[in-house]
Amino acid sequence: MAGSSSSAAVSLLPVIRHDVFLNFRGEDTRDNFISHIYAELQRNKIETYIDYRLARGEEISPALHKAIEESMIYVVVFSQNYASSTWCLDELTKILNCKKRYGRVVIPVFYKVDPSIVRHQRETYAEEFVKYKHRFADNIDKVHAWKAALTEAAEIAGWDSQKTSPEATLVAEIVKDILTKLNSSSSCDHQEFVGIETHITQIKLLMKLETLDIRIIGIWGLGGIGKTTIAGQIYHQLASQFCSSSLVLNVPEEIERHGIQRTRSNYEKELVEGGISISSERLKRTKVLLFLDDVNDSGQLRDLIGGRGRFGQGSRIILTSRDMQVLKNAEADEIYEVKEMNDEESLKLFSIHAFHQNQPIETYKELSEKVLRYAKGIPLALQILGSLLYRKTEEVWKNQLQKLEKYPDSKIFNVLKLSYDGLDEEQKNIFLDIACFYRGYWEIFVAQQLESCGFSATIGMDVLKDKCLISILKGNVQMHDLIQEMGREIVRQECCLNPGKRSRLWKVEEIHQVLKNNERSLPQNYWPQNLKLPNLKWLDLRYSGKLIRIPDLYLSPDIEGILLTGCSKFEIFPEIKDTMENLAVLKLDGTAIKTLPSSLCRLVALEVLSLDSCASLETIPSSIGDLSKLCKLGLTYCESLETFPSSIFKLKLTKLDLSRCSKLRTFPEILEPAQTFAHVNLTGTAIKELPFSFGNLVHLQTLRLNMCTNLESLPNSIFKLKLTKLDLSRCSKLRTFPEILEPAQTFAHVNLTGTAIKELPFSFGNLVHLQTLRLNMCTDLESLPNSIVKLKLTELDLSGCSKLRTFPEILEPAQTFAHVYLTGTAIKELPFSFGNLVQLQTLHLNLCTDLESLPNSIVNLNLLSVLDCSGCAKLTEIPSDIGCLSLLRELSLGESRIVNLPESICNLSSLELLDLSECKKLECIPRLPAFLKQLLAFDCQSITTVMPLSNSLIQIPSNSQECNIFRFCFTNGQQLDPGARANIMDESRLRMTEDAYRSVFFCFPGSEVPHWLPFRCEGHSITIHRDSLDFCRNDRLIGFALCVVFQLPDTNDIKRKCGSFSYCLNYVSDHGKHILPNNDNLKSYFYWRDQERKLDQDQDHTFLWKYNLEFPEMSCMSRMLPRARSFTFEISPYYDDNILQPPSFLSIDRYFKSTVKVKKCGICPLYTKKKDDNNAGAGDYSGSVRFSKNGIEEPSGSNAA
């Protein structure tokens, strides 16, 4: 059997445990791009593997190899120093191997590095490979493999940060791409999802996703029939179509563990970000997908859901249950029964597990068919039996069949138990522990607990996975309900009548019974003081809200862990009467204890002591210093703690976190060097000063003192430490910074935000490796030492330093300064030597109300990408050679006194955003760069001329990811001449035809609908008949150009930033009249920058935009409209208090309630053609757009505007 099966079997794919694996160079991207994309992935509930370890060896670990194999998509972030990490290169080689072997997806991201540099290994990449050739001379094949991997990866279509910006847009687009790929890969092609596609299709039809009502769908069937698998696949396929989603597996166990209210609160937090206090209101406005698995109690379910009216329109709730009545009581709109698999499907699923192929080996076909008779078409039984018989001989098969024949009624318990019987003793114990205690816990935690019991946890759990007895879902150990019931039944049968003689207890009432019968009567405080539990290893009473005390546990010498987290009435920890040699974990966080006994030192094996959120804790015994094995101590949020013993520094802790201990006033002397402490966090304490002996923390790397509002000074000894990060932000009484007497080699990040510092000492230049310095909101800061420009800073933030009037001279080129923030300072001018910041990429001068000019040397900053001078009320001009800044992407000049822009501005070849809002002296908009995406000119009252842009436009490829939107916003232009209006009209038409899938928005002063929109009328409604369209056979209707002429409301007492137009689309087909009602997909937003400024309500404005049917959420409309005989757009202003965030970069003011009068409207259908008209089945359409050819002919039923 073994020989024959191995030749025929195909190895199964690794189990997918992570949606995304991030491969990146930490020093380049960890604190910026990676942190942003990881947060966005988490927000979208995309399971992401990220390796946070800073110190790495020469080779990646087996665990990391496994994580790569178990990931679906790899995001490889190439950066400037990527090639300097052999770790990154090894990961990349492994990733590409998995791409070839398993068909996984690789998404390269070129972050501030050109793809050609990676592809051909130039510049920094070339330098590193020169080193590698010498370093790995004995293993040159590895170097060649790395080079080949870089070349191969760089050839894959990916994302370039230099083309897709700003960074927020890049992150959003990448995550959107990942979601699309995950949805396409979550189809049921995986070999273990046999026969469920039909179920999924039918259930989706029952969900009626196109309707806006709130529907509950029940999925009913036997245990093990596949309800959870089917519902889970539907959930993952549809989640991206909803605003938010939540999946609650094994509802009964969640409720048993956390209670109904906490379980409900947990899923609400997933559905609505922002906390419980506002979740109920926001939930009513949110279209959600909620999946509740294995519900079995109608009352609990009613409390858990709380009525369908709590959810937004279009929401769907999926319930799975073995009890039909529970689903009926929940008033499910549809109940779908999952029936047993047919013979063909059963044989295929069984074969996958028994032979690792789709059919049985010929010699085992008859035996396989006999096994199927006992599985009765239940997928779980097929998987268990298949895994049990994998690679077994015919004799073993026949022996197992004989065992099955003993159970003629084929009870599923007996079928499943065969797999348990095949385990060895240790594996049985691991299985029973998981079934009784650890289902749903983190895999790492479970492994640690099992290892502490002397088991080989990793090996044992792998065996259970191979036999389909457990699975790992998003890092948690999961087990099917029936398998858990089988395991617990095995324990129950150890002694049916006397729970005290069983090996494991998990039911509260049985534990109570055993404890009660152990003594003659149950004491009032529940715990007998001399309780004899000699075999007790773990005591877990977390969140026992009524627990007051526990017994002395010296009669339980083998106890390893006591978990009392959240026992809010627990006040006194008992004296420790004898040495406890095994207790390693003591968690008292969230209890009411005031102190710990001095006998704490007898816990000689203690490794973890958690006292976080012990709000009543006042003192810590000095004997804590004798806990030689203690490596983790939690003391955060101990709000009554005023001091702690110096003996704590005898411990081998790497981290001491006392953050939010708001009464902690003194820090003890450190009498001798502490060798292990690397991180100290004193955030939000009441400490006034640190002792000079603080310098004895000789290996300290990070020190956080932020929000220490009583801190007045720092000892000089702090600069003898090996700190890399010092955070003193919001230390509002800190007025001076100590002298630095000699070069400090390790300091990389210093944060002095919001301190009372007036000046920095000249010796500040001794922080020779400083990379970031934050002094923002230091409102007393008056000057900077010249030595600061000699540092290796990459970021200098002086925002809000309202007394800072000068910037130091830069006498020689500074090679590192990349980002300088001078927002809101009192600077009048920058020195001419500012041009020596040759690596500068972003410069923020916004709200520098005294700034009068920019030095001409600024045009020498060849790497500058962002220049923000908005709010510089005295700025009258910018350098005439500004066009030399070829990498400039964003230029903000709003609220300045600029009259004319230099002609060279059209040479800014990378410019994407130009903000001229409230430049009330500006008279002309000159020719602009070709790739400009956004022109913002709100309230520019003096503009008379807008130069034509079309002559300078470059045709952008239709698949260009970076140009997916164009926005032109211009308001209150009362002096606009006819030529300028004509140029804007021409530009709008050109932008509409550039690309089928690019969003376009124009807002400008005017009273006319453009002549190129063939259907126009007075008012807000327009009807188009099919006969009026010039629709060709090979055309695809991809959208509409829409236009409204509107009058703004009186804004004297209203603050707002934007409004929107919603449109109700009605159409008539051969089957009658259809209405597509208002929703967020049928709104287009128009913006102005108003905070308290008046808009001209006497002037009409024209809003023109593209309504694209090709967006995924509009796909049903793109199919319906071409078959319509007529359709009507009804356009009206829309203001909604419920909208908190619009779908673009500006936010809606939700207090805006007013009316905008729509005077005229117009529409033009947009078409695209097939690339090859002779290939009718290709479905391949060009990216170019053509307008309806009806010109300005008036359609039936319309009035020309």
Secondary structure, DSSP 8 states (H G I E B T S, - for coil): -HHHHHHH---------EEEEEEE-HHHHIIIIIHHHHHHHHHTT--EE----SS--SS--HHHHHHHHTEEEEEEEE-TTGGG-HHHHHHHHHHHHHHHHH--EEEEEE-SS-HHHHHHT-THHHHHHHHHHHHTGGGHHHHHHHHHHHHHHHHS--EETTTS-SHHHHHHHHHHHHHHHHHHHTSTTSTT-TT-HHHHHHHHHHHTTTS-S-EEEEEE--TTSSHHHHHHHHHHHHGGGSSEEEEE-SHHHHHHHH-HHHHHHHHHHHHSTT-HHHHHHHHTT--EEEEE-S---HHHHHHHH--GGGS-TT-EEEEEES-HHHHHHTT-SEEEE-----HHHHHHHHHHHHTSSSS--GGGHHHHHHHHHHHTT-HHHHHHHHHHHTT--HHHHHHHHHHHHT-TT--HHHHHHHHHHTS-HHHHHHHHHIIIIITTSBHHHHHHHHHHTT--HHHHHHHHHHTTS-EEETTEEE--HHHHHHHHHHHHTT-SS-GGGSS----HHHHHHHHHHHSSS--TTSS-TT---TT--EEE-TT-TT-------TT-TT--EEE-TT-TT--------S--SS--EEE-TT-------GGGGG-TT--EEE-TT-TT-----GGGGG-TT--EEE-TT-TT-----GGGGGS--SEEE-TT-TT--------S--SS--EEE-TT-------GGGGG-TT--EEE-TT-TT-----GGGGGS--SEEE-TT-TT--------S--SS--EEE-TT-------GGGGG-TT--EEE-TT-TT-----GGGGGS--SEEE-TT-TT--------S--SS--EEE-TT-------GGGGG-TT--EEE-TT-TT-----GGGGG-TT--EEE-TT-TT-----TTGGG-TT--EEE-TTS------GGGGG-TT--EEE-TT-TT--EE----TT--EEEETT-TT--EE---GGG-----TT-TT-SEEEEEE---TT--HHHHHHHHHHHHHHHHH-TT-EEEEEEE-SS--TT-SEEEESSEEEEEGGG----TTEEEEEEEEEEEEE----TT---SEEEEEEEEEEEETTEEEEE---GGGEEEEE---SS----TTSEEEEEEEEETTSGGGHHHHHHGGG-SEEEEEEEEE--TT--S-SSSS---TT-----EEEEEEEEEEEEEBS-TT-TT---B-S--EE-TTTT---TT----
